[in-house]
Amino acid sequence: MTEAERIIGTPEVGDDAQPGSAAPRGRRRIAALLVVAVLAYLLDLGSKMVVVAKLEHQPPIRIIGDLLKFDAIRNPGAAFGFGEAFTIIFTLIAATVIVVIVRLARKLYSLPWAIALGLLLGGALGNLTDRIFRSPGVFRGAVVDFVAPAHFAVFNLADSAIVCGGILIVLLSFKGLDPDGTVHKD
């Protein structure tokens, strides 16, 4: 955990900084992270509830011909159905991601990083909820996937949030923007 905290860091406070200005700014970034996480989580949860109620055990719904369908499946593994025997490991990974994001949030001073981490948090919570509460049992539950593009893995909105958050983190890293709000040129 200390390595992750070292990477996140805290902002440098110069002589020209206003006293106490970092704390409210940091709280706003944490609030942004939480709002994004809650929105991602609720969109994922709501979509899965609709899919289970209306689409499960039904024929797929074609959205764009054969290019995109909604097809409800239960996925105990990871992307492309890999690792079906390792559901408990995916549960532990999601729980670890959530704990790390929550711990690091107190040192967050960048709005783009708050959005990226909020997407990761909301997506991880969405899939963790399935792993805990869906059959076949606690910590072994299968994730509800339903977005089925042609020649690709079936996924859900939590997966989309995680991928978008990850892409944003990569872009921010390439731009040299650190989670503490500092910009560096390497």
N, C-alpha and C positions, 0 to 999 in steps of 0.2 A: 504494500500500500504506500510506503514512503517513496518508492520510485515514481509511482503515478503522481503523488502529490508534488514531487520535485519537478516533474514535467509540467504540471498545471501551474505551479508557482503562484506568487502573488504579485500584484502590480508594484512597480517601483514608484515610490512616492517622493517626488522632488520637492525642493524648497518652495516652488510656486503653487503647490497643491493646496486646495482649501482644506482646513481641518475638518475631519469627519465626512468629507465628500465621497470617500471610497465606500463606506458602509452602505449608504442609500443606493449608490450606483450598483453595488454588488447585490443588494436585496432585489433591485429591479431585474437584474439578470436572472436571479434565482426564480423570481416570479414568472419571467418569460419562459424559462425552462419548464416550470411546472404547468403553465398554461398549455404549452405545446405538447407536453407529455400527456396531460389529461385529454386534450382534444384527440390526439392520435389514439390513445387507449379507448376512448368512448366511440370513436368512429369504427375502430376494429371490432370492439365488443358488439356494437349495434349491428354491424354488417354480418357478423357471425350468427347472431341471434336470428336475423332474417333468413340467412342461408339455411340454418338448421330447421327453422320452422317451415319454410316455403320451398326450398330447393333440394334438400336431402332426400334421397330415394326417388328422385324425379329425373327425367331426361335433361341433359344439358340445355341451357338457353343460349342460342347463338346471338352474339352481340354484333360482330362484324364478320359475317359469313363463317368461313372456317378459320379465320385469323384469330378470333377472340370469342371465347365462350365463358359462361358461368357454369361450373360443374363442381358440385360439392363433393369433397373427399375428406377422409380423416387421415392425417399424415402423422404417424408416430415417430418418424425420422426427421432428417434435415431436408434441405433443398434436393430436388430430384429423387426423393425417397431414400436417400442414403442414410445409413446408420439407424435403421429401425430398431435394432437391439440396444441402442444407446440412449433411449428416451430419458433416463435418469441423469445422464451426463448433460444432455441439452438443458434439462431443468436446472441443474447446478450452474451451468454456464450463464443462463439467463439471470438467475438469482445473483451471481457474482457481478455481472454487468450492472445490475440495478444498485447493488451496494456500493460499487466503485463510483458510479455517477453521483449517487446521493452524497457520498463522502467528499467528492471533489467539488461539488456544487458551491460549497462555502468559499472557494477560492476563485470563483468564476466572475470575470469582469468584461466579457466580450459577448455582445448580443448574438452575433452569428454562431459562436460556439454554444451559447445557451439554446439556440434553435436546434442545432445539430444534436446536442446531447439530449434535448427534450424529445426529439424524434426517436433516438435510440432507446431512451427510457420508456416512452409510450409503447414502442414496438415490443421491447423485451417484456414489459408487463402484460401486453396482450397475449403473447405466446405462452408466457408463464402461467397466466390464468387458465388457458386450455390444458397445459401440462398438469396443473394441480386439480382442476375440477371436472375434466371430461373423462369419459371411460377410456381405458379399462380400469383406471384407479388413480389415486393420489400419486403424483410425481411420475406417473406413467401414461398420462392422458395424451391422446392424439390431437394434434392441432387441426382446426377446421380450415381447409384451403378451398378456394373457389374461383379465383381468377385464372383462367386457363388459356394463355396465348398458344398459338400453334407452334409446335416444335420447341417447347420450353416447359419449365417446371410450373406446376400449379401452385399459386401462392395466395396470400391474404393481405389485408391492409397493414397488419403489424409488420410483415416481411417488407412491404414497400417502405414503411417508415424507417425501418432499420437500414435498408439499402440507401435511401435518400440521406439519412443522417450520416452514414459512412462516407458517401460521396462528398457531402458537404465538408466533413472533417478532412478528407484528402485535399480538397480544393483550398481550404483555409490553411492547411499545412504548407501547400505549395506557394501560397501567397505570403507566407511568413507570419501569419497572424496567430499569436498564441492565445490560449484560453484566458490568460490573465489580462488580455487586452494589449499587450506589447506587440510591436511589429519588429521583426528582425530580417536582415538580409544575409543569407548564407550563400 
